Amino acid sequence: MQGTPDLDKINHALEQLKSRHAILRTQFSLTDGKPVQQVLAPIDTAPLVAICINCADRKCGENSFEKYIKELVNSQISIENNDLFRVYVFQLSANSWHLLILAHSIVADQQSLQILVRELLAIYESGSTLSTASLPDVDVSSVGDAWNKYINKVNGNYWINKFSHIFSKLNLLGEKKHPNYEFQPGYHTVSFDRVLTKKIYQLSQKENIDVFVTLLTAFNALAYRYTGQEMYVLGTSIPANRSDRDGLLLVG
């Protein structure tokens, strides 16, 4: 963020989001060994405020700041402590600020984070209430059963057990073998030029499939070319159950 943000307006926007999206004021616990969710009224929850960290006062350099961000991103977010959603505002200099949103996967998938950022900006820029920000209503009447099923899955290593018969990392050629292998998250961005992008869309239309499926197939082919493995688990950040119009606005 360039310039000096209004922290009061950010906190006001966060409170509006908490009132708008029930998942941001939902607590999770175990009762008789079974997961239970409890949606609290906005008045019964602690204020949702941004944690402000002044890196200018701490005189931390860019490398130290990036290291601290990685530590926060890789830190554990506890379901038991209901510490599932955090917002940080970092000041690097008088005119350089960064906003960081951390959320447990039970609270927000990738599309949910996009919704939160979009609505946060809309409320912040309006400087007023949700009606002024002109945000559409959110229908949460059909999400209860879906949440209960999801909670059961994320507890107890559901997906690890589901794919235990093929759960192994890709054996890339030339990769050094480490006795104590530990997965470290990361990302790599690939850009396509206009010519290749057009061909990808044309191929997708010809095969009557989504572009996402085309790219996923290409990645699978590349992984097989490098490893020769026919069976492995590939996860994506594409959210499920977003086919209906109301689901596109839901956070969770």
Disulfide bonds with the S-S distance in Angstrom:
none
